[in-house]
Amino acid sequence: MNLKSNPAIAAICIVSFSAFVSLSLQQKPWPVPDAAKNKKNPVALNDASISTGKTLWGTHCKSCHGTKGLGDGPKASQLSTDPGDFTKTSFQTETDGALFYKTAEGRDDMPGFKTKIANANDIWALVNYMRSLKKGGITPTTPTTPTTPVKDTVKKVEKPVVVTPPPVKKDTLKKVNPPVIKSDSLAVSVQEQITRLAIRVDSLERLLNSVKARVDTLK
């Protein structure tokens, strides 16, 4: 059959071939294990991690996926599968864990990078850069360098608290008074002693008289 003589048939063949090529380039489903899909990204989505991911992207990904992730890299035409458009919602709605798994393991034309990028945190940083390719861009969720007011970093030195004891009231001191000797009792006591002495003197006089009498009898 001469296609030149039948333009209608030629057009149908071209459309059919284009459809075949388009279907062959479409990405087939890429199942990801739930354990990998549900992994949380331990690397903060900030300017520093995005910068690290961008460097890795330029080294390992840009040649196929393009500078902006549109799938238009210089090697994209050599692939048998579609490199995809990373700016689309269908890509951006995938979990960080799923993107990490696909980047690390690879499939078909895409090699796995778990050996070339041995540090897992670098792959997570690459995932963060993929997030920045979203249409409209993204706002980092955490600052690169936390800002802490200077005044909060200086420890306050508190002045020592001097506790002054309360004054002692004069009334609280116990007064010790000397014993009071009543003059009446003292007089009675002296009188009793004088009486006792007088009795003793009288007894001595009697004794002396008795001795004197005996001496006289002996003469």
Secondary structure, 3 states (H helix, E strand, C coil): CCHHHCHHHHHHHHHHHHHHHHHHHCCCCCCCCHHHHCCCCCCCCCHHHHHHHHHHHHHHCHHHHCCCCCCCCCCHHHCCCCCCCCCCHHHHCCCHHHHHHHHHHCECCECCCCCCCCCHHHHHHHHHHHHHCCCCCCCCCCCCCCCCCHHHHCCCCCCCCCCCCCCCCHHHCCCCCCCCCCHHHHHHHHHHHHHHHHHHHHHHHHHHHHHHHHHHHHC
